[in-house]
Amino acid sequence: MMQLLTPHVYWAQRRGEIFLRVDLSDAKNLNISVEENTLQFRGQGHGAKGENEYKFSLEFREPVRPEVEHRSTQRQVDIRVRKQSEHWWDRLTQQEKKPLFLAPDFDRWLTESDVEMELKNKEEERINSIRVESRVPKDPFLGVKRGYLFMYNLVQFLGFSWIFVNMTVRLFILGQDSFYDTFHSTADMMYFCQMMAVLEVVNPLLGLVRTAFLPALLQVTGRNVILFVIFGCLDEMQNKAVVFFVFYLWSCVEIFRYPFYMLGVVGTEWKLLTWLRYSLWIPLYPLGTIAEAVAVVQSLSLFDETLMFALPLPSLLGGSLSFSYSLRLYLILMFLGKKKHFIQPFSTSLNT
């Protein structure tokens, strides 16, 4: 049978609260209550006398509320009791002589003057913060910038949503046959969205967004090379299944990215949207990069055959330099740029 002992108890106060720290680790079977203005504590744990059952009672100096809040950790039991009236007590217990097991909690101990000084310092900090903010010049065009960025992200969201819905419906209706006419059914909207995306290169230069200029340039340029040069200029590429996968993966990323930034402009966050934006990015972005690389590889032989965009060589060398060599170099640069962009995706939210 365990011996009944008294634990070490440490106390501190504020104007409206009493804090008690019971030196009892790994406590269990706790029974803590306030009855007739007396705190009753009983529990089992490891205290000054080892693993035993410990109990104590404290009759408070002045009335307290009957509700007791407590939290047990591996090292101690923390108890908080609220005073009936907010003022400082000259001692904790009704009896003048302090119980032997009770001592001040110097980690939390504050006198009334300490608290007043703390409040005074906080008030001074608040006033100084207001003064500093009042000295910072306000941007007279902030509302215009927010409106522009909000509308830009909204338009892009609607555009990519149209592409996503169109391709999804056609996939369910036509099945794999929809792979081969994706370009002809969605290219106009994709052209519009990617031409609009050029603004994502301009915005950092104007200081409208926090993103760096180079990542935005690499992202927009890479997509536009795929869309306008490879798909747009080669009729043979427009009927290939790779177009479907490139367009679909692009739209899957953007239907979450643009509304995320759109809400960020107005200072709103939806946790589900934030989770989707950053979680789906992880598999979709590298898959999109692979699809783009496949499109580049499939176009190499076509540029060699058609000599489209080939660079004429001097007559001494004869012939011309195929554009496919430029695409091979671009393929290497694309993977390097995509790797950097994947680590730090750019933003179209307001730079404030």
N, C-alpha and C positions, 0 to 999 in steps of 0.2 A: 504493500500500500504506500502511495506517495505521501511525503510529508508536505503539509500546508505551510507555505512561506509567503513573505512579502517581497515584491520586486523593488528595485530602485526606480523611482519616478522623478522626472524632471519637468518643470513647468515654466511657462512664460505667458504673457498676456498682451492683448491690444485693448482698445477702448471697448470693443463689443464682444471679445472672444477670449477664451482660455484654451491654451495649448498644453497637452500633456504628452510626454514621451515615456513609455513604459519600456524599461530595459529587459525585454523578453523576446528571445529569438525563436523562430520557427513555432510561433504561437498557434494553438488550436483550441477548439472547444471554448471559445471566448463568450463570456456573458458580461455585457457592459450596459449599465442603465443608470438613470438618475431618478431617485425616489426620495421625496421629501427634502429636496435640495442637497441630497447626498449622493455622490458618485459611488456606485458599487462595481468593482472589477473582480472578475474571476476567470482564470484561464490556465491552460497547461502549456509549458514551453521550457526553454533552456534559459535560466536566469543566473543570478549570482551564486546560487546553491545547486547548480546543475539542472538536470531534467526533473522537474517537479510541478506540482500544482501551486499556483500563486494567487493571492487575493489581497485586496486592500479596499478601504473606503475613505472618502474625503468629504467632509461637510463644508460646503463653500461659505465664504465670508458673507456673500450677498446672494439674492435669488438668481437662479439661472433657469433657462428653458429646459424642459424635460427631454428634448431631442438630443441625441448624441451621435456624432459622426466619428467613425474610427476606420483606420486602415492598417492592416497587418503586413509587415514585410519580413524578410528572412532575419533581419537584425532587431526589429523593434515593433511596438504597437503605437501608432499615433492616434491621439484622441483630441477632438475639438468640441468644446461646449460653448454655447452662446449665452452671454449675459442678458438678463432681463432689461437692464438699462445700461446705456453705453457711457461708462466712465471708468477711470482707473481705480483699482483696489490697492489699499496699502498692504494687504497680505491675501493669501489664497484661502486659508481655512478659517472657520469660525473660531476655533481655539487659538489663542495667542501663541502658544508654544508650537513650533513647527514639528510635524512628525519626523522621526529619524530617517524614514525612507524617502523623504521628499527633499529635492534640491532645485535651485534655479537651472533652467536650460540656457546656458550662456550662448549657445549657437543661435538662439532666437530671441534672446533677451533684449528688450528695448525699454527705456524709460519714457514717460510721457513727453519729456522735452526732446528726446531722440526722435520720436514719431513726428512731433511738430516740426522739427528741423527737416526731417525727410520730406514731409508734405510741402514745406516751404521751398526746398530745393527742386522738387518736381514741378511746382507751380512756376518757378523761375525758368526752368527748362522749357516748359510749355510756352511761356511768354516769349522767350528768346527764339523758339522755333517759329512762332507766328511772325515775329519781327523779320527773321531771315527769309521766310516765305514771301512776306510782303515786299521785300527788296528785290526778289527775283522778278524780272520783267515778264509779264504774261504775253504769250504769243497771240497777237490779234487775229491770226489766220488759223488758230487751232481748230475752230469749228469747221472751217472749209476743208482743212486737211482730213479731219475725221470723216466728214461727209464723202469726200472723194475716195478715201480708202475703203469705207464701208460699201459704197456703190460698186467700186471695182471688184471687191471680193464677192459681192452679191451676184454681179453679172457673170463672173467666172464660175461661181457655184451653179447658177442656172444653166449655163452653157454645157458644162461637163455633166450635169445631171441629165440633161436632154440626151447627150451622147450615151450615157450609161443606160438609161431606160430604153432608148431606141435599140441598142445592141442586145440588151437582155431580152426584150420582147421578141426580137427577130431570132434570137438563139432558141427560145422556147418554141417558136412557130416553125422555123425552117431547119433547126438542128445544125449540123455541120455545114450545110449549104450556105448558111449566113456568113461563114468565115471568108468566103471568096468574093463577096460584094460589099464588104464593110466600108471600103474606101468610097465607093460611089454613093452610099446611103448616109454617111456621116462626115465626109471630108469637108464640106462647106462650113459646118459648125466647128470642126477641129481647126480649120484655117483661121476662123474668127478668134477662137480662144487663144491660139498660139500667137497670133498677131497682137492681141491684147496683152499677152504675157511679156512682151517687150517692155511694158511699163515697169515690170519687176526689176529690170536693169536700170531704168531711169530713177525709180523711187529712192534707192540708196544714194545716188549722186545728189539728189535734192535734199537729202537728210530727212525724208519722210518716214523711213523705216529703219530698224536697228540692224538689219542684215548687212553683211559685207557685200561689196560690189562684185568681187570675183566669183563667189559661189553662184550668185544669181545669173551672172553672165554665162558661166559654164552650163548651167541647167537649161536656160532658155535657148542658147545657141545649139546645144546638143539636140534638143527636141526639134528645133526648126530645121536642122540639117536632115534629120530623119524624115520629117513631114514634107518639106518643100523640095528638097534635093532628091532624096531617094524615092519616096512615094510619089511626089508630085511630078517629077520629070520623067520617070520610067514607067511607061504604061504597063510593062510586063510585071512590075512589082505591085501594081494596084489590085491585082486579082489573086495575090498570094495570101495564105492563111495567117502569115505573120502580122499582117496589118491588123487583123482582129485582136490578136494578143497584145500588140503595142497599144492600140487605142483603148482597149478594155482595162489594161493595167494602169494606164495614165489616168483614166476617168475614175477608177476605184480609189486612187490616191487623192485626187483633187476634190471629190465630193465630200471628203472629211476635212481636208486641209483648209479650203477656202471658208467654210462656215466657222471653223475654229478661229481663224484670224479675223473674220467679220465680227464675231462676238467680242474678241479681244479689243477691237477698236473702241467699243462702247463700254469696256470694263466689265464684261459679263463672261462667266465661265460655266459650261455644263460639264460636269465631271465625266459623264459617259462619253461625250464627244471628245474630250481631252484624251481619255483612255483609248478610244478608237483611233484617233488621229495618230498617236504615237505607237500604238501596238500594231495596227495594220501596216504602218509604214515599214516595219522591220522585215516582213516577208515580201511585201508588194514592191518595194523600191528595187531590191536586187533582181527580182523576177522581171521587172520592167527593163532593167539594164541588160539582162540576158536577151530579152526579146528584141531590143534595139540592136544588140550586137549581131543577132541572127539576121536581121534585116540588112545590116551593112554587109555581112559576108555574102548573102544571097545576091546582092547588087553588084559585087565586084566583077563577075564575069560579064554582066550586062554592060557595064561601063567599058570593059575591054572590047566588047564586040561592036558597040555603037560609037565608040570614041567620043562620046558626049563629054564636054568640058575638058577634053584632052589638051595638053599644052604642046604646041608645035615646037619641035626642036630645030636647031640650025641645019641647013642643008648638008653640012659636012657630016653630021651625025645621022641625019635621015630619020624619017618617021616622026612620032610624037610620043609624049609621055602620058600614059593613061591616067585618068582621074582616080582610078582604083588605088594607085599608090598613095594618093592623098588620103583616101578613105582608110587605108591600112594604118597610116600614121594617126589619123583621127581616132581609130579604134583603140589604140594604145592610150591616147590622151583622154578619151572618153572614160575608160576604166579608172584612170588616175583621178580625174575630176569627180566621177561618181563616188569613189571611195571617200574623198574629202567631204563631199556634199552629204553622204549618208551619215557621217559622223556628226556633222553640224548642219541640219536642214535649215534653209533660210526662211525668213518670216516676212509676212506682208502686214504686220500689225504696226500701229502708230509708234513712232519714236518719240517718247516723252521723257 
